[in-house]
Amino acid sequence: MKVLFLGDIVGHPGRQAVRALLPRWRAEQAVDLVVANGENAAGGTGLTPPVAEELFAAGVDVLTGGNHTWSKKEVDVLLTSNPPRVLRPLNYPPGTPGSGVGVFATPAGENVAVINLLGRTFMQPLDSPFRALDQALLQLAGQVRVILVDFHAEATSEKVALGWYADGRVSACIGTHTHVPTADERILPQGTAYLTDAGMVGPIHSVLGVKTEIILAGFLRQLPVRHEVERRGPVEVNGVWLDIDEASGRARAISRLREIWTAPATSPAETAG
């Protein structure tokens, strides 16, 4: 089974790159499932129904979230849709709208489970992602063999630890959130593909997708600044290719995806959002 996991999609530039590149990749690579982190896809923070539909139309099958999941109030419509194609971190408190686990069918009829978790170190004081993973795997036992985890977390130590904790119990554990791709892709001893962070799909001449001058002003003046997505220049597309054995659920291969894409000239109205 061939799976493509895309890092955090940032605003209009990220969405535009996905629209331009993903149909070709799906055709050339015979991709069975595309998962992407979408918590920054609408204007750099949050997700809305039109933005989600735009990404689904481009070929994304599942969108995961993170600490910015509820930055746009319209997201509840997506989280509570049936069947859900937008996940939020599983370890939010009981009663939170949406689901942190979803099971999705590939064109070949294989079922794939996707689990979305949020880290706690330097982030929100949520329930333990480690215990949440345990609970999800108990619920999925006997239902699916291929299981993917998006661990949206800040600390590399927490991400690495969860990777080891999940080894042999999930097919892949891929980190998101920092927008900077790491170079530690590997298959752990018990067959789990691991990467600390997949990076972002966003403007390369920026600070994590935000206009550089805005972030510099914040650091230099120590005053609050409003983030704006950088819409000029090329887009870096980061993610990871996964080859998974459907029979065992173990990963056969993992390799990083990185491509620089330059958008054609557009009018200002076309670059909103």
C-alpha positions in Angstrom: 0.0 0.0 0.0 1.3 3.4 -1.0 0.5 6.3 1.4 1.4 10.0 1.0 1.5 12.1 4.2 1.7 15.9 3.7 3.0 18.2 6.4 1.0 21.2 7.7 -0.6 23.0 4.7 -0.2 26.8 5.2 -2.8 29.1 3.7 -3.5 29.8 0.1 0.1 29.2 -1.1 0.1 25.7 0.4 -3.3 24.9 -1.0 -2.3 26.1 -4.4 0.7 23.8 -4.4 -1.4 20.9 -3.4 -3.9 21.6 -6.2 -1.0 21.8 -8.7 1.0 18.8 -7.7 -1.1 16.2 -6.0 -3.2 15.0 -9.0 0.1 14.2 -10.8 1.5 12.4 -7.8 -1.6 10.3 -7.3 -1.5 9.2 -10.9 2.2 8.6 -11.2 2.8 6.9 -7.9 -0.5 4.9 -7.7 -1.2 6.4 -4.3 -3.8 4.5 -2.2 -4.3 7.2 0.5 -3.4 10.8 1.0 -3.3 12.3 4.6 -2.5 15.9 5.2 -2.4 18.1 8.3 -4.9 20.9 7.6 -4.9 23.0 10.8 -3.2 25.9 9.1 -4.9 25.7 5.7 -7.4 28.6 6.1 -5.5 31.8 6.1 -2.6 30.3 8.1 -4.7 29.3 11.1 -7.6 26.9 11.3 -9.8 25.2 8.7 -13.1 26.0 7.1 -15.5 23.9 5.0 -14.7 25.6 1.6 -10.9 25.1 2.3 -11.4 21.5 3.2 -13.5 20.9 0.1 -10.8 22.5 -2.0 -8.2 20.1 -0.6 -10.5 17.1 -1.0 -11.1 18.0 -4.6 -7.3 18.2 -5.1 -7.0 14.6 -4.0 -6.5 14.7 -0.2 -8.5 11.9 1.5 -8.1 12.8 5.2 -7.3 16.0 7.0 -5.8 16.0 10.5 -5.7 18.8 13.1 -3.7 20.2 16.0 -3.7 23.0 18.5 -5.2 25.4 15.9 -8.1 23.1 15.0 -10.7 25.5 16.5 -9.3 28.8 15.2 -12.2 29.0 12.8 -15.6 28.4 14.4 -16.9 26.9 11.1 -14.7 23.8 11.7 -17.4 22.1 13.9 -19.4 21.4 10.7 -16.4 19.4 9.4 -15.7 17.6 12.6 -19.2 16.4 13.1 -19.9 15.4 9.4 -20.8 11.8 8.7 -18.6 10.1 7.7 -15.8 12.3 9.1 -12.9 13.2 6.8 -11.5 15.8 9.2 -10.0 14.7 12.5 -9.1 16.6 15.6 -6.6 15.4 18.3 -8.0 12.4 20.1 -6.7 13.5 23.5 -9.0 16.5 23.9 -11.5 16.0 26.8 -14.6 13.8 26.4 -17.5 15.7 24.8 -15.3 17.7 22.5 -16.8 17.8 19.0 -15.4 15.5 16.4 -13.3 12.4 16.4 -9.6 11.7 16.8 -9.8 8.3 15.0 -11.1 7.5 11.6 -11.2 4.4 9.4 -10.9 5.0 5.7 -11.2 2.7 2.7 -8.7 2.8 -0.1 -9.8 2.3 -3.8 -8.7 -1.3 -3.5 -11.0 -1.8 -0.5 -8.4 -1.9 2.2 -9.2 -0.2 5.5 -6.8 2.3 7.0 -7.1 3.8 10.5 -5.8 7.3 11.1 -5.2 8.5 14.7 -4.6 12.2 15.4 -2.8 13.1 18.7 -1.6 16.4 20.3 1.5 16.7 22.3 1.6 18.3 25.8 5.1 19.5 26.3 5.2 23.3 25.7 1.6 23.0 24.5 -1.8 22.5 26.1 -2.4 20.5 29.3 -4.6 17.8 27.6 -5.0 14.1 28.4 -2.0 12.0 27.8 -1.4 11.2 24.1 0.3 7.9 25.1 -2.8 6.7 27.0 -5.1 8.0 24.3 -3.1 5.9 21.8 -3.6 2.9 24.0 -7.4 3.4 24.1 -7.6 3.9 20.3 -5.6 0.7 19.6 -7.9 -1.2 21.9 -10.9 0.1 20.0 -9.3 -0.8 16.6 -8.2 -4.2 17.6 -9.2 -6.8 15.0 -10.7 -4.2 12.7 -7.7 -2.9 10.7 -4.1 -3.8 10.2 -2.8 -0.5 8.7 -2.8 2.3 11.3 -1.3 5.8 10.8 -0.6 8.3 13.5 -0.3 12.1 13.1 1.4 13.3 16.3 1.1 17.1 16.4 3.7 18.1 19.0 6.3 20.7 19.8 9.0 18.8 21.6 11.2 16.4 19.6 11.7 14.3 22.7 8.0 13.7 23.1 7.6 12.8 19.5 10.5 10.3 19.6 9.2 8.8 22.8 5.7 8.3 21.3 7.3 6.7 18.2 9.1 4.1 20.4 5.9 3.6 22.4 3.9 2.9 19.2 6.6 0.7 17.6 5.1 -2.5 16.4 1.5 -1.4 17.2 1.0 1.1 14.3 2.2 1.2 10.7 3.6 4.8 10.9 4.0 7.6 13.4 4.6 10.9 11.7 5.1 14.2 13.6 3.7 17.6 12.6 3.5 21.1 14.0 7.0 22.6 13.8 6.8 23.2 10.0 10.5 22.3 9.7 11.2 18.8 8.2 13.5 16.5 10.1 16.0 14.1 8.6 15.4 11.1 10.9 13.1 9.0 8.8 13.4 5.3 9.7 11.6 2.0 10.3 11.8 1.1 14.0 12.7 -2.4 15.0 9.1 -3.7 15.3 8.1 -2.3 11.9 6.7 1.2 12.5 7.8 3.9 10.1 8.8 7.1 12.0 9.6 10.7 11.2 9.8 13.4 13.9 8.3 16.2 11.7 7.1 16.1 8.1 7.6 19.9 7.7 5.1 22.2 5.9 3.5 22.9 2.6 4.0 26.6 2.6 6.0 29.6 1.4 9.7 29.0 1.6 10.7 32.7 2.0 9.0 33.0 5.4 9.2 32.1 9.0 7.2 28.9 9.2 4.8 30.3 6.6 4.4 33.8 8.1 5.7 37.0 6.6 9.3 37.4 7.8 9.1 41.1 8.6 6.1 40.4 10.9 8.0 37.8 12.9 11.1 39.8 13.1 9.2 42.8 14.4 7.8 40.6 17.1 11.2 39.3 18.2 12.8 42.8 18.0 10.1 44.8 19.8 8.6 42.2 22.0 5.1 43.4 21.1 2.1 41.3 19.9 1.9 41.0 16.1 -0.8 39.6 13.9 0.5 36.8 11.7 -0.1 37.0 8.0 0.8 34.2 5.5 3.6 35.1 3.1 2.1 34.9 -0.4 5.2 35.8 -2.4 7.8 33.4 -3.8 8.0 29.6 -4.2 6.3 27.1 -2.0 8.1 24.2 -0.3 6.1 21.0 -0.3 7.2 18.6 2.4 5.8 15.2 3.4 6.6 11.5 3.5 6.0 8.5 1.2 5.1 5.3 3.0 5.0 1.8 1.6 3.1 -0.5 4.0 2.4 -4.3 3.8 -1.3 -4.6 4.0 -1.2 -8.2 5.4 0.9 -7.4 8.4 0.5 -3.6 8.8 4.3 -3.3 9.0 6.1 -0.5 7.0 8.3 -1.6 4.2 9.8 1.7 3.4 9.7 5.4 4.3 11.2 8.3 2.3 10.9 12.1 2.6 9.2 14.2 0.0 10.5 17.7 -0.7 9.7 19.7 -3.8 9.9 23.4 -4.5 7.0 24.7 -6.5 6.6 28.2 -8.0 3.1 29.5 -8.6 2.1 31.2 -11.8 1.4 34.9 -11.7 -2.0 35.6 -10.1 -4.1 38.6 -9.3 -4.4 39.8 -5.6 -8.0 38.5 -5.4 -6.8 35.0 -6.2 -4.4 34.9 -3.3 -6.9 35.5 -0.5 -7.2 33.0 2.3 
